[in-house]
Amino acid sequence: MFFLIVTGIVGIGVVTAGIQSANARNYHADVISEIECSNFNDAVVAACRQQAEKEGYKLKVKTMTYDAQGHTKRAEVILDYKYAIPVLNLVTDHQVRGFAK
C-alpha cells in the first residue's frame, strides 16, 4: 500500500513537471510570434523579456542582421526555465531554443 502511495505521488510530480515544460514551450512559441509580428521591434523584445521575468522565465533574444541596410531578418530566441519535481527534490535548468524569422 505504501509503495502505491509513493508511486502515485512521484507520478503526480512527473506529470506536473511535464505540464511546466509544455507551458514553457507554448510561451516560447508565443514570444516568437510576437517578435515576428512586430518586425523585431526593440520595445516589443524588451517587453517580452520583462513579461518572461514576471512568469518566472529568463528570455534571451539575439538579433542577427543579414542585409547591407542593417535590417534584422532573424533572431534566436532562448527561453530558460526550471524543470522541477519537488517530491524528489529535483530541480534542473532547461532551455527552449528557436528562431524568429
PLY file of the C-alpha trace (Angstrom):
ply
format ascii 1.0
element vertex 101
property float x
property float y
property float z
element edge 100
property int vertex1
property int vertex2
end_header
0.00 0.00 0.00
2.78 2.40 0.95
4.56 1.68 -2.35
1.42 2.57 -4.31
1.04 5.88 -2.49
4.69 6.82 -3.09
4.41 5.82 -6.75
1.27 7.93 -7.10
2.88 10.99 -5.53
6.02 10.69 -7.69
3.83 10.20 -10.76
1.92 13.38 -9.98
5.25 15.23 -9.64
6.43 13.97 -13.03
3.16 14.95 -14.70
3.35 18.42 -13.13
6.91 18.87 -14.43
5.73 17.82 -17.89
2.98 20.41 -17.77
5.50 23.08 -16.76
7.66 22.13 -19.77
4.67 22.30 -22.11
3.77 25.73 -20.73
7.35 26.94 -21.34
7.28 25.66 -24.94
3.94 27.38 -25.56
5.21 30.63 -24.02
8.31 30.41 -26.22
6.17 29.99 -29.35
4.05 32.99 -28.33
7.16 35.15 -27.84
8.49 34.18 -31.26
5.16 35.03 -32.85
5.01 38.39 -31.10
8.56 39.29 -32.14
7.85 38.32 -35.75
4.60 40.29 -35.86
6.36 43.40 -34.52
9.08 43.13 -37.17
11.75 42.73 -34.47
10.83 45.96 -32.67
13.24 46.61 -29.76
10.45 47.82 -27.46
8.48 44.62 -28.05
11.56 42.49 -27.36
12.17 44.40 -24.10
8.52 43.97 -23.10
8.76 40.23 -23.81
11.85 39.99 -21.58
10.05 41.80 -18.74
6.97 39.62 -19.08
9.11 36.48 -19.12
10.71 37.51 -15.83
7.27 38.01 -14.31
6.33 34.50 -15.46
9.48 33.02 -13.89
11.45 32.54 -17.11
14.64 34.06 -18.45
14.44 35.19 -22.08
17.43 35.86 -24.34
16.96 37.32 -27.81
19.97 37.55 -30.12
19.13 39.57 -33.23
21.02 38.96 -36.47
21.29 41.32 -39.45
21.55 39.97 -42.95
21.49 42.90 -45.34
23.58 45.97 -46.09
21.00 48.36 -44.62
21.24 46.64 -41.22
17.68 45.30 -41.18
17.07 42.49 -38.77
15.86 39.40 -40.57
16.20 36.77 -37.88
16.54 36.44 -34.10
17.50 33.49 -31.93
15.06 33.21 -29.03
16.20 31.23 -25.98
13.89 30.64 -23.02
15.40 29.27 -19.79
13.11 27.64 -17.26
13.28 25.37 -14.23
12.21 21.75 -14.55
11.17 20.72 -11.05
9.89 17.58 -9.39
9.55 18.78 -5.78
8.77 15.37 -4.31
12.18 14.11 -5.46
13.89 17.43 -4.64
14.90 17.60 -8.31
15.34 20.99 -9.98
17.24 21.36 -13.24
17.63 24.15 -15.76
16.17 23.57 -19.22
16.09 25.65 -22.39
13.80 26.05 -25.36
15.54 27.42 -28.46
14.10 28.71 -31.70
14.32 31.37 -34.38
12.05 34.26 -35.22
12.17 34.92 -38.96
0 1
1 2
2 3
3 4
4 5
5 6
6 7
7 8
8 9
9 10
10 11
11 12
12 13
13 14
14 15
15 16
16 17
17 18
18 19
19 20
20 21
21 22
22 23
23 24
24 25
25 26
26 27
27 28
28 29
29 30
30 31
31 32
32 33
33 34
34 35
35 36
36 37
37 38
38 39
39 40
40 41
41 42
42 43
43 44
44 45
45 46
46 47
47 48
48 49
49 50
50 51
51 52
52 53
53 54
54 55
55 56
56 57
57 58
58 59
59 60
60 61
61 62
62 63
63 64
64 65
65 66
66 67
67 68
68 69
69 70
70 71
71 72
72 73
73 74
74 75
75 76
76 77
77 78
78 79
79 80
80 81
81 82
82 83
83 84
84 85
85 86
86 87
87 88
88 89
89 90
90 91
91 92
92 93
93 94
94 95
95 96
96 97
97 98
98 99
99 100
